[in-house]
Amino acid sequence: MGESGDTPVTALSRGEGLAAWRQIADGLAAEIEAGHLAAGAQLPPEAALAGRFGVNRHTVRRALAALAERGLVRATQGRGTFVEAPRLAYPIGPRTRFSEIVSRAGREAWGDLVAAASLPAEAGLAEDLGIGAGDPVLELLTVHRADGTPISTARTCLPLPRFAGFDRAYAALGSITRAYAEYGIVDYTRLSTRIGARPAAADEAARLDLAPGRVLITLASVNIDAAGARIQATRSLFVADRVELVVET
């Protein structure tokens, strides 16, 4: 920004000890904070930014990477770089519903099915679901979005044969809650939640449009139906820069 805070920076200070990429990153960050680049807005292409600042594309790329590391922008493969939205307040309580939480925030919720497979439950998963070790489960790998921005990715397991075909219902409906309704489950509650944190692995970062190594919040949860039967064990990874977990009591 200029001294008035109203004019975007175009000229860099040369020979003053501050790297060009850092000046570009700071200038764009100031524009984002001032609202000149709104949440969800797409930044100009690298070539356009390079021309604006009189630098090469490598310098611009480094500046954008710095902004991504600060959680201010996200780079989407094949689409460009976008300004991050404010953090989503995400309550964790007896009835945690991604679609409802996102909709209440005025944003559009959707879940993408990445992969699905039937497999035998290992001991820990079997205990979570109240089934025998080696019993079959349906595993879903999903990505959950708010206004198209990836908020979390999850590995969800459901007992078979009760939930045979659940992957097709989820793929069509984009929501665990809506898919459950297809199986006659109109209400379910959270039995337990364990919260942690760790860096994103490369494949997780790719699914979440995130720089590798950024912090993810981990949630391990178990849900039960109205009769108390364990129906879902999930390991979720939330982008720490995009959500604020609120534990309800």
N, C-alpha and C positions, 0 to 999 in steps of 0.2 A: 504493500500500500504506500501511497505518497504520504507526506507529512499531514495532510488534512484528513487522511483515512478514507477519502472518497475516490481516489484515482488509483487503479491497479498499477503496480510497478511494471515498468518495461525496461528501464535502464539499470544495469548492474554497476556496482561500485568496484572498480578495478584497482588492484594493487593495494588493498586495505587489509589484506590478511584473511578475509572471509571468502571461502571457496564459492565459485559461481553456483554450484548445485545447491549449496546451503542457502544462498540468497534467494534462489528461485523457490525452494521449499518454504522458506519463511514468508516470502511474499504471497505465495498461494495459500498458505495457512492463514495469513491475515485476511485474505479475501473471503475464505470460508467462514472465519469467525465473525467477520463483519456482515455476512449474509449476501455478499456479491456473488458467491457461488453457493446456491441453495442445496439443501439435502436432496440427494437423488440426481442432481445435475451432472451432466457429462462434461468432463474437462475437454478442452480442444485436443486434437491429435498431437502426438509428439512433434511432428514436423512443424505444426503451427506454433507450438510453444517455443520450439527452437528458434523459429524466425522472430517471434515476439521478443525473446531475450537475447538474441544474437549469439547463440551458442550451438554446439552440435547436439545431436539427438541423444548421444550417450550421457551428456550432462543432464539433460531433461529427464532421462530414464532414471538416473540416480536420484534426482530430486523427488520424482514420483514414488520411488521405492522408500525414501525417507518418510514421505507423507503416509504411505501405507503402513509403515512400521509404527507411526504415531496414531494409527487408527482413524485418520482423517479422510482417507480415500480407499477405494478398493479397485483393483485391476481385474477386469473380466476378460477371459480369453476370447479374442475375436470380436469383442464389442467395445472395448475402450476402458477408460478410468472414470469412476463415478465418486461423487462426494458421499461420504457415509451419512446415514440418518442418525438422529440422536438415539441414545441407548433406549432400548425397549424395557420397561419395567415388567418383570416376569415373576408373578407370584407362584410360590411353591406351597401348596396346601392339600387338603383332602381331595379336592377336585381340580386338578391341574389339567387344563385343556388348551393346547397350543392355539387352535383356531379361534377360540373365544378370547383368549388373552390378546392376540394380535388384532382381532376385529374391534375389541374395546378401545384399542389405541388408535383406531381410525385407519388401520392399514389392512391390506388384503393378505390373507393367509393361504398357503398352499403347501402340500407335501409332495415331493417327487420320490417315486420308487426307483432306486438305483439297481437293486438286485434282490432276488429272493431264492431261498433254498430250503429243502427239508433235510434235517440232520439230527443225529442222536445228541441228546443233552449231556454235557459234561457235568461232573458232580456238583459244582457250584451253581450252575444254571438250574439243574434239577431241584436243588434245595430251594432256590428262589421260587420256582413254579410249583413246588409240592408234588413232584413226580419222581419216578425212578430214574437213576442214572442210566443213560442209554435210550430212554424213551424218546420218541420222535417229537421234534418241535419244528415250527416254521420260523425261519429267520428272515427278517426284512432289513435291508440297508436303505435308509431314507435320508433325504435332505429337506429341511423345512424352511420356508421362505416367508418374509414379510415384504410386500410390495416388490417381489422379485429378488430381494436381497437375502442370501443364505444366512440364517440365524443359527441353525444347529444341524448336526447330522447325528444319526442314531442307528444302533443295532438293536432291533426289537425282536424278541422271541415269544411265540405263543404256542401252547400245547396242541398237538394233533391227537386224534382227528377232528377235535372240536372246531378248529379254525381252518380247516382245509379250504383253500381258495381265497383266504383273506387277502393275499397279495393282489389278486385281481380286483377285489373290492376297493382296496386302498389306492391302487393305481388309477381307478376310475373316479374316485371321490376325493382324493387328496387329503384325507383326514382319518386318523385312527377312530375318532368318535363317530364319524359318519359311517365308517366301515363296520364298527361294532353294531350299529343299528340294524345292519343287514343280517346280523346273527341274533337279533332279538335282545341285545344288551342296550338298554336305554340309560343306564347309570352304572358308573364304576368309580372306585375311590382309590386313593393312594395309600398303600400299606406302609411303605418305607421309602426314604430317599437318603442317599449318601452323596455328599458333595466334596469334590476335590478340584485340583487344577494341574495342568501340565502343558508343555509346548505341543504345538500341532506337528504331526508327521506330514511328510510331503503329500501323500495321497489325501489326507484329511484337509490340508490347506487347499489343494486343488478343488475339492468338492465345495469348499466354503468361500472360494474367491478370496483367499487369505495368503499373506506372506508366510512361508514356512517358518516354524519356530515361534509364531505368535502364541499368546497364551489362550488356552481353551479351559473353560469350566467343565468339569466332568460331573455327571449326575447318573447314579445307578439307582433305579427305582423299580418297585414292584407294585402292580395294581391288582385289585380284586373286584369281582362282580358283586351284585347285591346280596348274593347268597354266601359271600365270603370265600368263594373259590378263587385261587390265584390264576389270573388269565394272561398276565403280561409281565415280562422282565425286560427292562430297557437299559442300555448304556448310551447316554446322550452326551454329545460334545457341543457346548455352546461357545460362540465367539465372545470372548470377554469384553471386547470393545463395543459389542452390539447389544448386550443385554445387561440388566441389573437385576440379579435375583433378589426376590423379596420373600422371606420365609414367614408364612402365616401361621399363627398359633390359635 
